[in-house]
C-alpha cells in the first residue's frame, strides 16, 4: 500500500480524506497534526500520525517512508501567508528532497488570477503562489481547484474542466473523493483543474485528465 501524508488532516475536509484513505485498498493515510489531542483523535481510530507544524521545518515528517502527499491544510484565513503559502512551500521542498512520487494540492477556484476576485484576495494570492511554486518544483503534481465548499452529502458527481469559466459550489465530500482518486498514478499528472457539483461521475470526469 502507498503511504499518503495528509497535511491538514484534522480539518473538516482533511478528516473526510483520511477516512476515505483508511477505507481504500491502495492507500494508507498518515495524518500530519500539530497538537497532541489531534494525534490521539486519529490514533484512537487506528490511523498512523506524525507531528508537524507547517509554520516550521517539516523535513522530519518524511522519516516514515511517504510515497505521496495530499495537501489539504488551511489557516481559515488567519495565517494565509504563513500556512497556505509558506507552509505549502516547505512541504513541497521536503517532498522534493524525499523523492515523493506525487503531490496533490487542494487549491481554490480563483487562485489562477487572484486580482480578479471580488473577495478573499489575500487568500487566493497565497494559494496562487503555493500552486506556482509546486508547478515549478519538478515534482509530479495535481492541483485541484474547487468552487465554494458546502457540507452537503456526497453526490459522487462533479463538473470538471481546466477552466470552468463560471462559479459554483461543491460538497467537501465530493472534493475529498476527487482528491483521493487524483492520487492514483494514472490520473491527473502535472495537471490543474477546477471542479464544482455536476452531473458526471467523479471517476469519469477524472478520465479527462487521465494519462493516456
C-alpha positions in Angstrom: 0.0 0.0 0.0 1.1 3.5 -0.7 1.8 5.7 2.3 0.0 9.1 1.9 0.9 12.0 4.1 -2.2 14.2 4.7 -1.4 17.8 5.6 -4.4 19.4 7.3 -5.7 16.0 8.3 -7.6 17.4 11.3 -9.6 20.0 9.2 -13.1 19.4 8.0 -12.1 18.2 4.6 -9.0 16.6 5.9 -10.9 14.2 8.2 -13.0 13.1 5.2 -9.9 12.5 3.2 -8.3 10.4 5.9 -11.5 8.3 6.3 -11.5 7.6 2.5 -7.9 6.6 2.5 -8.4 4.4 5.5 -11.1 2.5 3.6 -9.0 2.3 0.5 -7.2 -0.9 -0.5 -4.5 1.1 -2.2 -3.6 3.8 0.3 -2.6 4.1 3.9 -3.1 7.6 5.4 -0.5 9.2 7.7 -2.3 12.2 9.4 0.0 15.2 9.9 -1.1 17.0 13.0 0.1 19.9 15.2 -1.4 19.0 18.6 -1.4 16.0 20.9 -5.2 15.9 21.1 -5.3 15.7 17.3 -2.8 12.9 17.4 -4.9 10.9 19.9 -8.0 11.6 17.8 -6.5 9.7 14.9 -4.6 7.1 16.8 -7.9 6.0 18.6 -9.2 5.2 15.1 -6.0 3.2 14.2 -4.7 5.9 11.9 -0.9 6.5 11.7 0.1 10.0 12.6 3.1 12.3 12.5 3.6 15.6 14.4 4.4 18.5 12.1 3.7 22.3 12.0 3.6 23.9 8.6 5.0 27.2 10.2 8.2 25.3 11.0 10.6 22.9 9.4 8.7 19.8 8.3 11.5 17.6 6.9 11.3 15.2 9.8 7.8 14.1 8.8 9.3 12.1 5.9 11.1 9.8 8.2 8.2 7.3 7.7 8.6 6.4 4.0 6.0 8.6 2.4 5.0 7.8 -1.2 2.7 10.7 -1.9 1.5 13.9 -0.3 -2.0 15.4 -0.2 -2.1 19.0 1.0 -5.5 19.9 2.4 -4.2 22.4 5.1 -5.6 25.8 5.5 -5.4 28.6 8.1 -9.0 29.5 7.8 -8.0 33.0 6.6 -5.9 33.7 9.8 -2.4 33.0 8.5 -2.7 32.8 4.8 0.9 33.6 4.1 2.4 31.6 6.9 0.4 28.4 6.3 -1.4 28.4 3.0 1.6 29.8 1.1 4.8 29.3 3.0 3.7 26.1 4.8 2.8 24.6 1.4 6.2 25.6 0.0 8.0 24.0 3.0 6.2 20.8 2.3 7.0 20.9 -1.4 10.7 21.4 -0.6 10.7 18.5 1.8 8.8 16.4 -0.7 11.4 17.1 -3.4 14.2 16.0 -1.1 12.4 12.8 -0.3 11.6 11.9 -4.0 7.8 11.9 -3.4 6.0 10.4 -6.4 3.1 12.8 -6.5 1.9 15.9 -4.6 -1.8 16.7 -4.7 -2.7 20.2 -3.8 -6.1 21.3 -2.6 -6.3 24.8 -4.0 -9.3 27.1 -4.8 -11.1 28.4 -7.8 -9.9 31.9 -8.4 -6.3 31.0 -7.5 -5.2 31.3 -11.1 -6.0 35.0 -11.2 -6.4 36.4 -7.6 -6.5 40.1 -8.8 -9.9 39.4 -10.5 -11.5 38.1 -7.3 -14.2 40.1 -5.6 -13.2 38.9 -2.2 -10.6 36.7 -0.4 -7.8 38.3 -2.5 -5.1 37.7 0.1 -6.1 34.0 0.5 -6.3 33.5 -3.3 -2.9 35.2 -3.7 -1.4 32.9 -1.2 -2.9 29.8 -2.9 -1.7 31.1 -6.3 1.9 31.5 -5.0 1.8 28.0 -3.5 0.4 26.5 -6.7 3.0 28.2 -8.8 5.8 27.0 -6.5 4.5 23.4 -6.8 4.3 23.7 -10.6 7.9 24.9 -10.8 9.2 22.3 -8.3 9.8 19.5 -10.8 7.6 17.2 -8.7 4.7 15.3 -10.3 1.6 17.3 -9.2 -2.1 17.7 -9.4 -3.7 21.0 -8.4 -7.4 20.7 -7.7 -9.4 24.0 -7.5 -13.0 23.5 -6.2 -15.7 26.2 -6.0 -17.3 27.2 -2.8 -17.3 24.4 -0.3 -20.5 23.1 1.3 -21.3 20.5 3.9 -23.8 18.7 1.7 -23.9 14.9 1.2 -21.7 13.1 -1.2 -23.2 13.0 -4.8 -20.2 11.4 -6.4 -20.8 13.7 -9.4 -18.9 16.8 -10.5 -18.3 19.1 -13.3 -14.6 19.3 -14.2 -12.6 21.4 -16.6 -9.2 23.1 -16.7 -11.1 26.3 -16.6 -14.9 26.2 -15.9 -15.5 30.0 -16.6 -18.3 30.0 -14.1 -18.7 30.0 -10.3 -20.4 27.2 -8.4 -20.3 25.2 -5.2 -19.4 21.6 -4.3 -19.6 19.5 -1.2 -16.5 18.7 0.9 -17.4 15.1 0.5 -17.2 15.3 -3.3 -13.9 17.3 -3.0 -12.4 14.6 -0.7 -13.5 11.9 -3.1 -11.9 13.7 -6.1 -8.6 14.4 -4.2 -8.2 10.7 -3.2 -8.9 9.5 -6.7 -6.4 12.0 -8.0 -3.7 10.3 -6.0 -3.8 7.4 -8.5 -0.8 7.1 -10.8 -2.9 7.1 -14.0 -4.9 10.2 -13.1 -4.1 13.9 -13.4 -0.3 14.0 -13.6 1.2 17.5 -13.9 -2.3 19.0 -14.3 -4.6 21.7 -12.8 -8.3 21.6 -13.0 -11.4 23.2 -11.4 -14.4 21.3 -10.0 -18.0 22.2 -9.0 -21.0 20.0 -8.4 -22.2 18.5 -11.7 -23.7 15.5 -13.5 -20.6 13.4 -14.3 -19.5 10.6 -12.0 -16.1 11.6 -10.5 -14.2 8.7 -11.9 -15.5 9.5 -15.4 -14.8 13.2 -15.0 -11.2 12.5 -14.0 -10.7 10.4 -17.2 -10.5 13.8 -18.9 -7.2 14.4 -17.0 -6.0 10.8 -17.0 -2.7 9.8 -18.6 -3.4 8.2 -21.9 
